[in-house]
């Protein structure tokens, strides 16, 4: 049986916790730096939409640029649902 690679998909709440320097989030990210981490494009858009000014938007853009942006297809969503079942 083939090994399925594990990728960590971060959601908006986790990213906001990291941006707000919430201690558990600040510890978790470096401790799991060996894991491939991606964020959904819609999640990135939600973070950008929360910016209150240009400086904050630029800060968020710099922060988000460290992650791979993912736009899963409907087929990938269906396959993931089977893996989680």
Residue pairs with C-beta under 8 A, 6 or more apart in sequence:
4 83
5 36
6 35
6 36
7 35
7 36
7 37
7 38
8 32
8 35
8 36
8 37
8 38
9 37
9 38
9 39
9 40
9 70
10 37
10 38
10 39
10 43
10 67
11 40
11 43
12 43
12 46
12 47
14 25
14 28
15 39
15 43
15 47
15 63
15 64
16 47
16 50
17 24
17 25
18 25
18 26
18 29
18 63
19 47
19 60
19 63
36 68
37 67
37 68
38 67
38 68
38 69
38 70
39 64
39 67
39 68
39 69
39 70
40 69
40 70
40 71
40 72
41 69
41 70
41 71
44 64
44 69
47 60
47 64
48 57
48 60
48 61
48 64
50 60
51 57
51 59
51 60
72 80
